[in-house]
Amino acid sequence: MSEIETDGQNTEKALIGDIFSCSICGQEVTIIKEGFGKLTCCGKPMNIIKEEEFIDEDEENEEAEE
């Protein structure tokens, strides 16, 4: 999860591989596509339980070719 500043407001961005859990029902969500906003379940924000650092595969391939 990373924070991005947009128009003076901090916006959370979920990254691929982040895992969120609901503290009420135990539902877990794994991020497969990046996006902005907050995940909610049972009317409450979900908690991040595992954070992944996004690796841009195209950028990684370019570095390997050099």
C-alpha positions in Angstrom: 0.0 0.0 0.0 1.4 3.4 -0.9 0.1 6.9 -0.3 -0.2 9.3 -3.2 -0.9 13.0 -2.8 -3.6 14.2 -5.1 -4.8 17.8 -4.9 -3.5 18.1 -1.4 -5.3 15.0 -0.2 -3.6 11.7 0.7 -5.0 8.8 -1.3 -4.2 5.2 -0.6 -3.2 2.9 -3.4 -3.4 -0.8 -3.1 -0.6 -2.6 -4.8 -0.6 -6.0 -6.5 0.0 -8.7 -3.9 -1.4 -6.7 -0.9 -3.6 -8.8 1.3 -6.5 -7.2 3.3 -8.6 -8.9 6.1 -11.9 -8.0 7.6 -11.7 -7.8 11.4 -15.4 -8.8 11.8 -15.9 -11.8 9.5 -12.3 -12.8 8.5 -12.8 -12.4 4.8 -9.4 -11.9 3.0 -8.8 -10.1 -0.3 -5.7 -10.3 -2.4 -5.1 -7.4 -4.8 -4.6 -8.5 -8.4 -5.1 -5.0 -10.0 -3.8 -1.7 -8.5 -6.3 0.8 -7.6 -7.1 3.8 -5.3 -9.6 3.9 -2.5 -10.3 1.9 0.7 -11.6 -1.6 0.8 -14.5 -2.2 3.2 -16.3 -5.3 4.5 -19.1 -5.6 7.0 -19.4 -1.8 7.0 -15.8 -1.3 8.2 -12.5 -0.6 6.5 -10.4 -3.7 5.9 -6.9 -4.0 7.5 -3.8 -4.7 5.4 -2.1 -7.9 6.7 0.5 -8.2 4.0 2.1 -5.5 1.9 3.9 -6.1 -1.4 6.2 -3.8 -3.1 5.1 -3.5 -6.8 7.7 -4.4 -9.3 7.3 -3.1 -12.8 8.1 -6.1 -15.0 8.8 -4.0 -18.1 11.2 -1.8 -16.1 12.9 -4.9 -14.6 13.3 -6.5 -18.1 14.9 -3.3 -19.4 17.4 -3.3 -16.6 18.3 -6.9 -17.2 18.9 -6.2 -20.9 21.4 -3.4 -20.1 
